[in-house]
């Protein structure tokens, strides 16, 4: 098996000089967890400019679904770059965008026809969904969930309810958004868990919310992550999405699924909502869609996407190179990588749960496919969260050559490339356990 190789104190001398320049010239708003300078990469392995090699369990925040620099994706990018770099799909037609739209329209769940709007990111996909929902319904109100992360542009940020730092000094945001409880059933902060935990949060929306303060006839859409990402890799109970969908149907509200992080094979199915048997009205995609190239897509039922020319557009969205990368990515996902994500995800969860038996600070272990979270707690009975331990474990793992990221208050997320092997999972678990024991015992 291949292991990380750390040759210098981290960061090394070359990386340190680059970080000094970054500090001088790059926005301080970026959240760098540890001093990694990525120089080159292949598969799950990252090399820094000082010759250190790291095992990457982040995939660039769940983006490089086919691994870093997959040869088939690189080839597709190179060949497209020689043919056409840009012509703006807003004003002209070109083959890769048309073919990708056709592919996505047939890929998403549901028998009805679909149409696609292309942007450059997940936030842009959410913005497009936000605008389309208002345009189609002529309603001004929307619902989103506590813990949700939908992006940082003003509309997407208005829907986000992850951390206050993301909204600090940006108010007033887009009005008319009400945040409601998401089912954190492993550690419910709302006191809703009994009885009927699966549907308590949905029932709360209808009563008291719709009964007392928010007229349901004025709600355009509900924005929801099938599995919450930044909020802590929260997997809702089985009936949650089905009951939420029934509620939206009852009041003519659009069901908007944010599959930016959970989609494109990450959970062992092409889209996470397939685990719950729900077909959304609108779906937002990005991250893993193009293996690292900037691309976002909003896919909606054709009966909904009836806005007129000029209603919304993007100069660079659906760039031909990014679209060609996405076509190559989807081909790889369908061939083998979705199945690999499901199989390797089971191995990862099994290994973490085996570890959990002897390490008291490991609280809930949850996830689907290769979207897995481990909650660190100070006490399993009280479930008191341990964010300082979480942060220390991530730092310790980095020093040992394993790249991890946090989410939620005290969760460590595992989101490696869908190409990961059993051996790479074994190595990652070995390093993670060592880091965990050194920090928390």
N, C-alpha and C positions, 0 to 999 in steps of 0.2 A: 504494500500500500504506500501511496505517496503521502508525505507529511509536509507541513509548512517548514520553511527554513528561515530562521531569523539570524542574520549575520552581524547586525550592529545594534547598538542602543537605539530604541525607537523614540522619535524619528531619527534616522541617520543624518549624516552631515549634508548630503545633497537635498534630502527632503526638508531639512530644517531651513536651509537657505530659501527654498521655494515657498515654504510657509511664511517666512518673513516677508517676502514680496507680496504674497497673498494678503497678509495683514495690512500692508501699506496700500494696496490698490483695489481689493475686492470688498464688496459690501459686507459689513459686519452682521447683517441680518441672517446670514446662513448659519445653520446649526451643525457644526462639525463635532461629532461625538468623540473622535480620537484622531491623532495626527497621521492619518494614512494619506500618502501621495501616490496615486495610481499612475504607473508609467505604461504598462502594457498588461494584457490579460488573455487567457484562453480557457475556455470551459469554466471551471469553478476556481481558477487560480489567478491571483493578482500579484504582479511584481512591482515593487517600488524602485525608484532610481538608484537606490543604494544596494540592490541585489537581494533584498528580502522578498520572500514568497509567502503569500497568505492564502488560506482556504476561505473562500467567500461564501458565507451563508446569508448574504443580503441580496445578491443579484442586482445591485444598484437600486435598492428599494423595490424589489419585485419586478424589475423592468426587463432584465436580460434573461428572458424565459428560456431561450435556447442555449444559454451559456454565453460567456464572453466570446465575441468574434467567431461565431459558428461559421465554418467554411462556406456552407451553402448560402447563408445570409450575406456574408461578405461578397461572395461571387455575384449574387443578385444586385447588390448595391453598386459594385464596380461596373457591371454591364449596363445598368440603368444610367449611371453617371456619364457613361460615354455616349448615350443616346439623347438624354434630355434631363437637365437638372431642375428646371423650373419653367412654368408657363402660366401659373395661377389658375386653379380650377374654378375660381370665382367668375372668370370672364371667358375661359376657353375650355376645350375638351382635351383629354389625353388618356391613353389606354390604361395605365396602371390604376388611376383613380376609379375609372369605370369598372374595371375587373374586380377591384377590391370591394367596391360598393355592392356589386352583384354577389360576391362571396359572403360578405357579412350579412346581407339581407336574407340569404338562405341558411346562414349558420345559426342565427339567433332562434330561440324557441318560438313556436307558434306557427299556425298555418296561414295567417293573414299576410298580405304583402307588406314589405318593409322598405323604407328609404333611409339614406345615410347622409348625415352632414359631417364633414371632416374639419377638424381643428388641429392644433399642435400639441395638446396636452389634456390631462384629465380635467383640469379646471375649465378649459375651454369647452370640453364636452358637456360639463355640468351647466355652464353658462348658456350653451345652446339649448339644453333641455329646459332650463329655467324659462328662457324666453319663449320657446315653442309652447310650453304648457300654458303660459299666460295668453299667448296669441290665439291658441286653439280654443281655450275655454272661456276667454274674456273674464276670468276670475282673478282676483288680486291677492288672495291668501294662499299660503303654502305651509305644509308641515315638514319638519325634519326631526332628527333624534338627538338627544343628549349623547355625547361621546362621538358624534359623527365628524368625519373630516371629508369635505367635498372640494377643497381647494382654497386658494388665497386671493384670487381676484374678488372684486367687491360683491358680486352676486353669489359666487360660490362660498365666499367667506361668511356671508349672511346666513347661509344654510349650515355652516360648520359650527360645531359646539364641542370642540375637543379640548382646547386650552385657552385661557383668557389672554395669554401673551399674544396669540394670533389676532386678537381683535382690539387690543389695547391702543387707544388713541385714534382708532379708525371710525368711531361712531360719529354721526348716525350711518348705519348700514341700510341695506334695502329693507323697507318696512314690510309688514304683513306676514312675517314668518314666526311660527310658534314651534318651539321645541318640546318634544314629548319623550317619555321614558322608553329606552331600549331594554329588552329583557336580559339583564345581567344575572341570569338565574343561578350562577355559581356563587354570587355574592351580591344579592339584591339590595341596593341602597334605597329602594322606594317603599319597602314594606308591603309589596304586592304579591308575594310568592304564594300565599295560600288564600283560598284554594285556586285550582286551575292555573297554575303558574304559566303554562304554555300561552295562554291568551289574556292574561291579566293586563298587560300593557296595551293591548288592542282595545279591551273593554274600557279601559280608562279614557281612551280617546273619545269613544262614543258617549261615555258618561263617567266623569262630569264634563269633559272639555266641550264636546259638541252641544251638550245640553245647556251649558252655562255661559260660555265666552266666545266660542268660535263657531259661527254659522257654517255648517258643512256645505251648504249650497254655494258658498263663496270661496271654497277651497279649490284651487286649481290642481294641485298635485301633492303627493306624499313622496319625499325623497328619502330613500333608504338604502343602506349597504346590506347586501345579503349576509355577509359576515363583516362586522366592523373591523376596520384596519387599524388606523392610528388610535382608535379608542381602546385597543387592547386585544385585537384578534378574538373578538367575542363571537362565538357561535350561538345563535338563538335556538330556542327549543323548536322541535319539529313543526308544531302547528302555527308558530308565530306568523310567518309570511303568508300562509294560506288564509289565516283569519284576517290579516291586514288587507290582503287582496280583496276578500269578500266585502270588507268595509268600504274600500274605495269604489267597488262596483255598485254598492248600495246607493252612494251619493254622487255618482258620476265624477269621481276624482281620479286623476291620472296616477298610475303607479310607476314611479321612476326609479329604476334600479341603478345604483352606482356600482358598477362592476370594474371600476378603474383598477383596483388592486386585486380583487378576487376573481376576475375573469381571465380568459385566455388560457385555460388549462390549469391554473394554479391549484385548484382544489381537487384535481382528479377528474373533473368534468370540464367541458369547454367554458361553461358559466356556472357560477356558484348557485344561482337560483334553481338550477336543474336538480340540486339535492332536495329542494323543497317543493318542487312541482308547481311553480308559479310562472306564468308568462307575463312579463311586464309590458306596459304600454310604450315605455321609452327606456332605453338602456344607454348608459355612458361607459365608454371603453377608452383605455389608454395603456400606460405602463407596458405590460407584456405583449402588446399587439404587434410591435415592430422590432423587438430584440435590441432596443437601445436607440433607435432612430426616433425623432420627435414626431408623434402622431397621436391624435385623439379622434374618436368617432362617437357621434350620437346617432343611435339607430332607433327609429320610431315606426309605429304602424303607419302605413301609407295614408290611412284615413285621418290620421292626426297631422302628418307633415304636409299640410296644405298651404303653408304660408307663401306669400307671393314673392316674386323676384325683388331683391333688394331688402327683404325683411331681415336677413342675417347673412354674413359672408366672412371669408377669411382669405387674406392674400396668400399665405404660405400653407394653410391647412390642406392636407391631402397632397403634399409634395410628391412628385413622381418617384423620387428615390425612396422616401419613407414608405410609400404604398407598395413598391416592389419588395422592400424588406418585409413588410407585413404579409404579403402573399407567400414569400418563402417561409416565414415564421409559421403561418397557419398550416402550410403543407407539412412541416416537421411535427407540429402538434398533432395533427390528425394521423400521421404515420405511426408515431410511437410515444411521443413525449407526454401526452395526457395519461396514457396507461402507465408510463414510468412514474409520473407524479403520484398517481394513486398507490402504486406498489411501494415506492420508496417512502411515501408519506406514512404508510402503515409501519414500516420499519423504524422510521424516526419516532413516531408516537410510542411504539412498543419500547424502544430504548429509553425514552424519557420517562415513561411510566415505571419501568424497571428501576431506574435511577431514583425516582420519586419515593420508592419504598424505604430507602435508607437515608434520604436527605430531607430533613424536616422543613427546611425553608422553601421547598418546592410545593406550592399550593396547587392550583388547578393546572392541569395539562390539557389543552384543548386545540381543536383545529380540524381541518379537512385537507387531504392531500398534502401539499407542501406549503400550506398556510397554517403554521403551528405556533402557538403561544404558550409560554410557561410563566405563570404568575408566581412571583417571589413574595413570601409572607414571613412575618416574624413569629406568627403563631397560627397553626392550622385550625385551631378551634375558633378563635376570634376572627381569623382571616385578616388580621392587621397587615396592611401592605408594607413592603420594604423597598421603597424606591432607591434608597442609598445603596442597598446591597445589589439591586439590579444594575445600577450604574457602575458599581465597582466590579461586578462580574464581567460586564462588557469590556471594561478597560483591561482587566486581567486576561481575558480571552484574546484581546488584540495583541498584548505583549507576547502571548504564546503562538500567535499566528492565525487565529480564527476571527473572522469578521462577523460581528453580530450587531443588531440594532434593537432598541427598545420601542415600546408602544404602550399606550395607556399610562397608568401611574407607576406600575411596577412589573410590567410584563416584558419578557425577552421574546422577540419574534424570530422565528426560523423561516426564511423565505428563499431558499437556495434556488439555483437554476433547475429547471425541470429535467435537465440532462444528468443530474446527480446520480452517482453510482452507490451501491451498497457499501463499498469500501470507503468512499468519501463521507458517507453518513457515520460510519464507525469511527473514523478519525475525528470528525467534528464532535461527536458525542464524548469521545475520550478527553478531548481538550476542554470541552464545556464542563464536564464533571470535575476535572482538576481545578479549573478556575472557580467553580462553585464551592468546592470544599475549602479552597484556600481563603475565600472571602467569608463564607458563612458557616463553615464547619460541617 
